[in-house]
Amino acid sequence: MKWQEYPRNIKVRLITSFFNRAVSSAVMPFMALFFAEEIGKVAAGMFLIFTVVMLYFRSLAKKESTDGNLFV
């Protein structure tokens, strides 16, 4: 399927997803450095691990809710 054949809402979702991931990937390393300096290396590492784990579970819940199987 060519790019022109995709519906408009799919194009918007793909483009925004790309920019969201690109910005997150660009910012996260600097956040780690900032937090390591401000609150300590161990606390910064725990915070960033917690953030990644929460994003993982959120993506699972989001997938399940869009499939309609969240409360089954």
C-alpha positions as a Markdown table, in Angstrom:
| # | Residue | x | y | z |
|---|---|---|---|---|
| 1 | Met | 0.0 | 0.0 | 0.0 |
| 2 | Lys | 1.4 | 3.4 | -1.0 |
| 3 | Trp | 1.5 | 6.4 | 1.3 |
| 4 | Gln | -1.1 | 8.2 | -0.7 |
| 5 | Glu | -3.6 | 5.4 | -0.2 |
| 6 | Tyr | -3.6 | 5.5 | 3.6 |
| 7 | Pro | -6.5 | 7.3 | 5.2 |
| 8 | Arg | -5.8 | 10.7 | 6.7 |
| 9 | Asn | -6.2 | 9.6 | 10.3 |
| 10 | Ile | -3.6 | 6.8 | 9.8 |
| 11 | Lys | -1.1 | 9.2 | 8.3 |
| 12 | Val | -1.5 | 11.7 | 11.2 |
| 13 | Arg | -1.1 | 8.9 | 13.7 |
| 14 | Leu | 2.1 | 7.6 | 12.0 |
| 15 | Ile | 3.6 | 11.0 | 11.8 |
| 16 | Thr | 2.8 | 12.0 | 15.4 |
| 17 | Ser | 4.1 | 8.7 | 16.6 |
| 18 | Phe | 7.3 | 9.1 | 14.8 |
| 19 | Phe | 7.9 | 12.6 | 16.2 |
| 20 | Asn | 6.9 | 11.5 | 19.7 |
| 21 | Arg | 9.4 | 8.7 | 19.7 |
| 22 | Ala | 12.1 | 10.8 | 18.1 |
| 23 | Val | 11.8 | 13.5 | 20.7 |
| 24 | Ser | 11.6 | 11.0 | 23.5 |
| 25 | Ser | 14.8 | 9.3 | 22.3 |
| 26 | Ala | 16.5 | 12.6 | 22.0 |
| 27 | Val | 15.5 | 13.9 | 25.5 |
| 28 | Met | 15.8 | 10.8 | 27.6 |
| 29 | Pro | 19.6 | 10.5 | 27.8 |
| 30 | Phe | 19.8 | 14.2 | 28.9 |
| 31 | Met | 17.1 | 13.6 | 31.5 |
| 32 | Ala | 19.2 | 10.7 | 32.9 |
| 33 | Leu | 22.3 | 12.9 | 33.1 |
| 34 | Phe | 20.4 | 15.8 | 34.8 |
| 35 | Phe | 18.7 | 13.5 | 37.3 |
| 36 | Ala | 21.9 | 11.7 | 38.1 |
| 37 | Glu | 23.5 | 15.1 | 39.0 |
| 38 | Glu | 20.5 | 16.4 | 40.9 |
| 39 | Ile | 19.2 | 13.5 | 42.9 |
| 40 | Gly | 22.0 | 10.9 | 42.7 |
| 41 | Lys | 22.8 | 8.1 | 40.3 |
| 42 | Val | 20.9 | 5.3 | 42.1 |
| 43 | Ala | 17.7 | 7.4 | 42.5 |
| 44 | Ala | 17.9 | 8.6 | 38.9 |
| 45 | Gly | 18.3 | 5.1 | 37.6 |
| 46 | Met | 15.4 | 3.8 | 39.7 |
| 47 | Phe | 13.2 | 6.7 | 38.4 |
| 48 | Leu | 14.1 | 6.1 | 34.8 |
| 49 | Ile | 13.5 | 2.3 | 35.1 |
| 50 | Phe | 10.2 | 3.0 | 36.8 |
| 51 | Thr | 9.3 | 5.4 | 33.9 |
| 52 | Val | 10.1 | 2.8 | 31.3 |
| 53 | Val | 8.2 | 0.0 | 33.1 |
| 54 | Met | 5.2 | 2.2 | 33.5 |
| 55 | Leu | 5.3 | 3.1 | 29.8 |
| 56 | Tyr | 5.5 | -0.6 | 29.0 |
| 57 | Phe | 2.4 | -1.5 | 31.0 |
| 58 | Arg | 0.5 | 1.5 | 29.7 |
| 59 | Ser | 1.2 | 0.3 | 26.1 |
| 60 | Leu | -0.1 | -3.1 | 27.0 |
| 61 | Ala | -3.3 | -1.7 | 28.6 |
| 62 | Lys | -3.7 | 0.6 | 25.6 |
| 63 | Lys | -3.5 | -2.3 | 23.2 |
| 64 | Glu | -5.9 | -4.4 | 25.2 |
| 65 | Ser | -8.4 | -1.5 | 25.5 |
| 66 | Thr | -8.3 | -0.9 | 21.8 |
| 67 | Asp | -8.8 | -4.6 | 21.1 |
| 68 | Gly | -11.8 | -4.5 | 23.5 |
| 69 | Asn | -10.4 | -7.2 | 25.7 |
| 70 | Leu | -9.4 | -5.1 | 28.8 |
| 71 | Phe | -12.0 | -6.4 | 31.2 |
| 72 | Val | -12.6 | -9.9 | 29.8 |
